[in-house]
Amino acid sequence: MNKNNNIQEFCVVTGAAGFIGFHVVMKFLKEGKNIIGIDNLNNYYDKKLKIARLDHLIAQSSKIEGSTFKFYETDINDFDALSSVFSSNMINDVCHLAAQAGVRNSLEKPWNHIQNNIVGTINVLEVMRSNDISNLVFASSSSVYGLNEEVPFTEDLDISKTISPYATSKRSAELLCYNYSHLYGIQVKVMRFFTVYGPWGRPDMAYYIFAKAIMEDKPLKIFNNGVMQRDFTCVDDICQGFGLALDFNCEYEIFNLGSGESVELMHFINLIEKNLGKEAKKEMYPLQPGDVVTTWSNIDKAKKLLGYEPKISLDEGLKDFIDWFLSYGRKFDF
């Protein structure tokens, strides 16, 4: 526990203005937790969306009794600024979601992923160590499974063959978390996310790009000629798993957070068309470098140890996204 004399105890959420971070903060505030949100509000995608999420959090937190939301526009790469946030507050828990996202983006700008996902993570771990904070939930990615053909993916698979700088940066961060768990007693729960979707999502994500292209009568670029499968996971289910992990005691554990099902990409696109009431123009392309053909989570471990149970069907989750997209989300760009 931080030795600060401040009476209020906080959970830090890095990447609080990001897609998943925003939803995690909202869930925790509703549960009565005091939250410190950290985000650098960078311009990787439309900054107006990040600010809109932040404004929504501030507005909603003012209506929720028993919880506090404090926001710091701070870059996790700025160690001194990050240290100042931690040393000036009583912090018990950390949910580390801040990262440079994007498999394809990592092929063009790999140094951004190394800096944000590896250096940024070591900064978070160091400020936790120096402030005696011992509970961490870390957001990782199913991309670490790389070229594995043994599906569904289990947490104990060999993942030595990652195929993008993004995936490698996430695996490296997992290993750093293990170092700090072993050396300094930080409890670490690594959560490997599988293709997260939902309202307030990132404009660079496939489902968002598809919906926007369909509404603007632009063709969809469909890779590997559409022969792909993904374990699509609603952000509400991801938040459920994150909350369960926060309260789980262990030294170091890795958990898959997915739906536990793998869905054909073309079926996913058909559901988007159905919800929009409009057919897509489709252009087929070969498999992109860095992409994998199939993702599919085995979630038995999360079910057994955390009590995790996905509750949102793909039909229900996509409808929620499309409703948000049509009423608000289509104005944002990548």
MOQUILIN-V962125 format. One record per residue. PSI is psi in radians with two decimals (* if undefined). NEAR is the number of other ideal C-beta (glycine too) atoms within 12 Angstrom. D_FIRST is the distance of its C-alpha to the first C-alpha in Angstrom with 2 decimals. Layout:
psi=PSI near=NEAR d_first=D_FIRST
psi=PSI near=NEAR d_first=D_FIRST
This chain:
psi=2.47 near=19 d_first=0.00
psi=2.45 near=32 d_first=3.80
psi=0.09 near=16 d_first=6.30
psi=2.60 near=21 d_first=8.79
psi=-0.10 near=12 d_first=11.10
psi=2.33 near=20 d_first=11.79
psi=-0.70 near=11 d_first=12.09
psi=2.32 near=22 d_first=12.18
psi=2.40 near=24 d_first=9.35
psi=2.69 near=39 d_first=10.49
psi=2.22 near=42 d_first=11.26
psi=2.35 near=47 d_first=12.81
psi=1.90 near=49 d_first=16.27
psi=2.60 near=47 d_first=18.10
psi=0.58 near=43 d_first=21.86
psi=-0.41 near=45 d_first=21.66
psi=0.07 near=43 d_first=25.34
psi=3.06 near=43 d_first=26.48
psi=-1.07 near=43 d_first=28.27
psi=-0.69 near=46 d_first=25.71
psi=-0.74 near=46 d_first=22.69
psi=-0.81 near=41 d_first=24.69
psi=-0.64 near=42 d_first=25.31
psi=-0.78 near=48 d_first=21.74
psi=-0.80 near=47 d_first=20.67
psi=-0.75 near=38 d_first=23.68
psi=-0.81 near=32 d_first=22.91
psi=-0.67 near=38 d_first=19.33
psi=-0.73 near=37 d_first=20.64
psi=-0.45 near=23 d_first=23.39
psi=0.02 near=22 d_first=21.00
psi=0.22 near=17 d_first=19.43
psi=2.65 near=33 d_first=16.14
psi=2.19 near=29 d_first=15.02
psi=2.34 near=42 d_first=15.46
psi=2.07 near=42 d_first=15.34
psi=2.36 near=44 d_first=18.24
psi=2.30 near=45 d_first=19.02
psi=2.54 near=37 d_first=22.57
psi=-0.04 near=32 d_first=25.23
psi=0.84 near=29 d_first=28.07
psi=3.08 near=27 d_first=30.29
psi=0.56 near=14 d_first=33.87
psi=-0.70 near=30 d_first=33.96
psi=3.13 near=28 d_first=35.46
psi=1.92 near=25 d_first=36.56
psi=-0.46 near=22 d_first=33.97
psi=-0.56 near=19 d_first=35.40
psi=-0.72 near=36 d_first=33.95
psi=-0.73 near=33 d_first=30.37
psi=-0.66 near=22 d_first=30.98
psi=-0.72 near=24 d_first=32.55
psi=-0.79 near=39 d_first=29.52
psi=-0.78 near=34 d_first=27.28
psi=-0.70 near=20 d_first=29.80
psi=-0.72 near=27 d_first=29.85
psi=-0.78 near=38 d_first=26.10
psi=-0.76 near=25 d_first=26.26
psi=-0.77 near=15 d_first=29.34
psi=-0.67 near=22 d_first=28.03
psi=-0.51 near=29 d_first=24.69
psi=-0.31 near=14 d_first=26.80
psi=-0.14 near=15 d_first=28.57
psi=2.03 near=23 d_first=25.65
psi=2.49 near=10 d_first=24.64
psi=0.03 near=15 d_first=21.14
psi=2.71 near=27 d_first=19.40
psi=2.45 near=28 d_first=18.76
psi=2.09 near=37 d_first=19.39
psi=2.35 near=30 d_first=18.80
psi=2.39 near=32 d_first=20.43
psi=2.11 near=32 d_first=20.39
psi=1.54 near=22 d_first=23.41
psi=2.46 near=34 d_first=21.75
psi=2.23 near=26 d_first=22.82
psi=-0.24 near=45 d_first=20.35
psi=-0.23 near=28 d_first=22.98
psi=1.62 near=23 d_first=22.41
psi=-0.73 near=23 d_first=19.61
psi=-0.75 near=16 d_first=19.74
psi=-0.70 near=20 d_first=19.68
psi=-0.75 near=39 d_first=16.78
psi=-0.68 near=25 d_first=14.80
psi=-0.72 near=19 d_first=15.88
psi=-0.80 near=38 d_first=14.61
psi=-0.71 near=38 d_first=11.02
psi=-0.32 near=23 d_first=11.13
psi=0.12 near=23 d_first=12.87
psi=2.73 near=35 d_first=10.68
psi=1.84 near=27 d_first=7.56
psi=2.24 near=41 d_first=6.68
psi=-0.59 near=31 d_first=5.41
psi=2.67 near=39 d_first=8.60
psi=2.27 near=50 d_first=11.34
psi=1.92 near=47 d_first=15.03
psi=1.77 near=50 d_first=17.04
psi=-0.23 near=45 d_first=20.65
psi=2.26 near=44 d_first=21.95
psi=2.79 near=44 d_first=24.87
psi=2.01 near=39 d_first=28.51
psi=2.97 near=38 d_first=30.39
psi=1.83 near=34 d_first=33.95
psi=-0.87 near=36 d_first=35.74
psi=-0.64 near=28 d_first=38.96
psi=-0.57 near=28 d_first=37.37
psi=-0.33 near=34 d_first=35.82
psi=-0.49 near=21 d_first=39.38
psi=-0.62 near=18 d_first=40.35
psi=1.13 near=21 d_first=37.26
psi=-0.53 near=24 d_first=35.31
psi=-0.52 near=18 d_first=33.63
psi=-0.64 near=25 d_first=31.75
psi=-0.66 near=37 d_first=30.15
psi=-0.79 near=24 d_first=29.37
psi=-0.91 near=28 d_first=27.79
psi=-0.69 near=41 d_first=25.75
psi=-0.43 near=47 d_first=24.89
psi=-1.01 near=31 d_first=24.38
psi=-0.75 near=28 d_first=23.56
psi=-0.69 near=40 d_first=21.46
psi=-0.71 near=45 d_first=19.43
psi=-0.57 near=28 d_first=18.94
psi=-0.77 near=35 d_first=17.73
psi=-0.79 near=48 d_first=15.04
psi=-0.69 near=38 d_first=14.03
psi=-0.71 near=26 d_first=14.21
psi=-0.52 near=37 d_first=12.02
psi=-0.82 near=43 d_first=9.29
psi=-0.82 near=26 d_first=10.09
psi=-0.30 near=22 d_first=10.42
psi=0.24 near=31 d_first=7.13
psi=0.75 near=20 d_first=5.26
psi=2.22 near=38 d_first=4.93
psi=0.26 near=25 d_first=7.12
psi=2.00 near=32 d_first=9.20
psi=2.30 near=47 d_first=12.24
psi=2.14 near=45 d_first=15.62
psi=2.29 near=49 d_first=18.23
psi=1.96 near=46 d_first=21.65
psi=-2.78 near=46 d_first=24.47
psi=2.58 near=48 d_first=28.19
psi=-0.24 near=47 d_first=31.15
psi=-0.32 near=39 d_first=32.93
psi=-0.31 near=40 d_first=31.48
psi=-0.27 near=41 d_first=34.09
psi=-2.18 near=30 d_first=36.80
psi=0.22 near=24 d_first=40.26
psi=2.31 near=29 d_first=39.47
psi=-0.04 near=16 d_first=42.37
psi=1.65 near=16 d_first=41.03
psi=2.67 near=26 d_first=40.07
psi=2.70 near=27 d_first=38.12
psi=2.26 near=37 d_first=35.26
psi=2.75 near=25 d_first=33.02
psi=-0.30 near=32 d_first=29.68
psi=0.19 near=16 d_first=31.31
psi=2.66 near=26 d_first=34.11
psi=2.15 near=17 d_first=34.91
psi=0.70 near=30 d_first=33.65
psi=-0.05 near=15 d_first=35.04
psi=1.00 near=18 d_first=37.45
psi=2.62 near=31 d_first=35.58
psi=0.33 near=27 d_first=38.21
psi=2.64 near=33 d_first=36.61
psi=-0.59 near=31 d_first=34.35
psi=-0.88 near=38 d_first=32.04
psi=-0.72 near=39 d_first=31.76
psi=-0.66 near=30 d_first=31.34
psi=-0.65 near=38 d_first=28.55
psi=-0.70 near=44 d_first=26.64
psi=-0.70 near=36 d_first=27.33
psi=-0.72 near=31 d_first=26.27
psi=-0.66 near=42 d_first=22.89
psi=-0.75 near=38 d_first=22.55
psi=-0.66 near=29 d_first=23.32
psi=-0.72 near=35 d_first=20.80
psi=-0.68 near=39 d_first=18.10
psi=-0.74 near=27 d_first=19.61
psi=-0.85 near=21 d_first=19.56
psi=-0.48 near=34 d_first=15.81
psi=-0.82 near=28 d_first=15.36
psi=-0.76 near=16 d_first=17.92
psi=-0.64 near=17 d_first=17.00
psi=0.09 near=24 d_first=13.23
psi=0.33 near=19 d_first=12.34
psi=2.20 near=35 d_first=11.08
psi=2.13 near=30 d_first=12.46
psi=2.25 near=44 d_first=15.10
psi=1.93 near=42 d_first=17.60
psi=2.17 near=44 d_first=20.49
psi=2.00 near=48 d_first=22.75
psi=1.92 near=42 d_first=26.29
psi=2.52 near=49 d_first=27.97
psi=1.93 near=43 d_first=31.72
psi=1.31 near=42 d_first=33.77
psi=2.42 near=48 d_first=31.88
psi=2.87 near=45 d_first=34.10
psi=3.11 near=37 d_first=34.15
psi=2.63 near=36 d_first=34.49
psi=0.39 near=39 d_first=32.98
psi=3.07 near=43 d_first=33.28
psi=2.38 near=38 d_first=33.87
psi=-0.19 near=31 d_first=37.51
psi=-0.03 near=25 d_first=37.64
psi=2.58 near=35 d_first=37.12
psi=-0.81 near=33 d_first=40.33
psi=-0.59 near=43 d_first=40.56
psi=-0.78 near=35 d_first=40.13
psi=-0.74 near=33 d_first=42.71
psi=-0.86 near=39 d_first=45.06
psi=-0.75 near=39 d_first=44.96
psi=-0.73 near=33 d_first=45.53
psi=-0.73 near=30 d_first=48.36
psi=-0.79 near=31 d_first=50.08
psi=-0.45 near=26 d_first=50.07
psi=0.18 near=18 d_first=51.40
psi=0.65 near=13 d_first=54.06
psi=2.60 near=17 d_first=52.73
psi=2.55 near=17 d_first=52.88
psi=2.34 near=34 d_first=49.88
psi=1.93 near=23 d_first=49.29
psi=2.08 near=29 d_first=48.84
psi=2.77 near=27 d_first=48.05
psi=0.56 near=22 d_first=49.39
psi=0.50 near=17 d_first=52.10
psi=-0.05 near=25 d_first=49.74
psi=1.35 near=18 d_first=49.34
psi=2.65 near=31 d_first=45.55
psi=2.49 near=27 d_first=43.16
psi=2.57 near=39 d_first=39.62
psi=1.57 near=40 d_first=37.00
psi=2.21 near=45 d_first=36.43
psi=2.16 near=45 d_first=33.22
psi=2.45 near=37 d_first=32.71
psi=-0.51 near=42 d_first=29.54
psi=-0.65 near=32 d_first=28.98
psi=-0.64 near=43 d_first=28.80
psi=-0.78 near=50 d_first=26.36
psi=-0.65 near=41 d_first=24.04
psi=-0.85 near=33 d_first=24.54
psi=-0.68 near=47 d_first=23.45
psi=-0.76 near=47 d_first=20.38
psi=-0.70 near=33 d_first=19.25
psi=-0.69 near=29 d_first=20.05
psi=-0.62 near=41 d_first=18.17
psi=-0.62 near=34 d_first=14.90
psi=0.09 near=24 d_first=15.10
psi=2.27 near=29 d_first=16.58
psi=2.22 near=16 d_first=15.10
psi=3.04 near=24 d_first=16.54
psi=-1.00 near=22 d_first=16.35
psi=2.12 near=29 d_first=18.36
psi=2.61 near=31 d_first=20.89
psi=2.35 near=40 d_first=23.27
psi=2.37 near=43 d_first=24.78
psi=2.34 near=45 d_first=27.82
psi=1.82 near=48 d_first=27.75
psi=-2.99 near=43 d_first=31.39
psi=-0.33 near=42 d_first=34.20
psi=0.14 near=31 d_first=35.59
psi=2.61 near=28 d_first=38.93
psi=2.22 near=29 d_first=40.68
psi=2.42 near=32 d_first=42.96
psi=2.37 near=23 d_first=45.90
psi=-0.73 near=34 d_first=45.39
psi=-0.57 near=24 d_first=48.78
psi=-0.72 near=21 d_first=47.91
psi=-0.79 near=35 d_first=44.78
psi=-0.69 near=34 d_first=47.00
psi=-0.63 near=25 d_first=49.52
psi=-0.67 near=29 d_first=46.93
psi=-0.78 near=38 d_first=46.06
psi=-0.76 near=25 d_first=49.82
psi=-0.80 near=20 d_first=50.27
psi=-0.54 near=29 d_first=47.58
psi=-0.29 near=29 d_first=48.97
psi=0.59 near=13 d_first=52.55
psi=2.39 near=23 d_first=53.57
psi=2.51 near=18 d_first=54.44
psi=2.59 near=31 d_first=52.94
psi=2.26 near=19 d_first=54.96
psi=2.37 near=23 d_first=53.86
psi=2.23 near=15 d_first=54.19
psi=2.41 near=19 d_first=53.52
psi=2.79 near=18 d_first=52.06
psi=2.98 near=16 d_first=51.24
psi=2.34 near=20 d_first=47.76
psi=2.52 near=24 d_first=45.53
psi=2.40 near=17 d_first=44.10
psi=-0.30 near=25 d_first=40.49
psi=2.66 near=32 d_first=41.01
psi=2.72 near=36 d_first=41.06
psi=-0.68 near=26 d_first=43.58
psi=2.37 near=30 d_first=41.48
psi=2.47 near=40 d_first=37.92
psi=2.07 near=33 d_first=37.29
psi=2.40 near=45 d_first=34.13
psi=2.02 near=32 d_first=33.99
psi=0.34 near=37 d_first=31.25
psi=-0.70 near=20 d_first=31.80
psi=-0.79 near=31 d_first=28.47
psi=-0.64 near=38 d_first=26.50
psi=-0.81 near=22 d_first=28.80
psi=-0.83 near=17 d_first=28.45
psi=-0.59 near=22 d_first=24.72
psi=-0.39 near=31 d_first=23.34
psi=0.36 near=18 d_first=26.31
psi=2.38 near=32 d_first=27.00
psi=1.85 near=19 d_first=30.47
psi=2.38 near=33 d_first=31.98
psi=-0.30 near=17 d_first=33.79
psi=2.05 near=26 d_first=35.32
psi=2.78 near=19 d_first=38.69
psi=-0.72 near=34 d_first=39.82
psi=-0.81 near=20 d_first=42.54
psi=-0.79 near=23 d_first=40.20
psi=-0.72 near=34 d_first=37.53
psi=-0.63 near=36 d_first=40.16
psi=-0.74 near=24 d_first=41.85
psi=-0.74 near=27 d_first=38.66
psi=-0.82 near=41 d_first=38.35
psi=-0.68 near=34 d_first=42.05
psi=-0.80 near=20 d_first=42.01
psi=-0.75 near=31 d_first=39.24
psi=-0.81 near=34 d_first=41.00
psi=-0.57 near=22 d_first=44.36
psi=-0.39 near=13 d_first=43.14
psi=-0.71 near=19 d_first=40.71
psi=-0.30 near=33 d_first=39.58
psi=-0.16 near=25 d_first=42.86
psi=-0.14 near=17 d_first=42.83
psi=2.63 near=28 d_first=40.01
psi=2.85 near=19 d_first=40.94
psi=* near=23 d_first=39.70
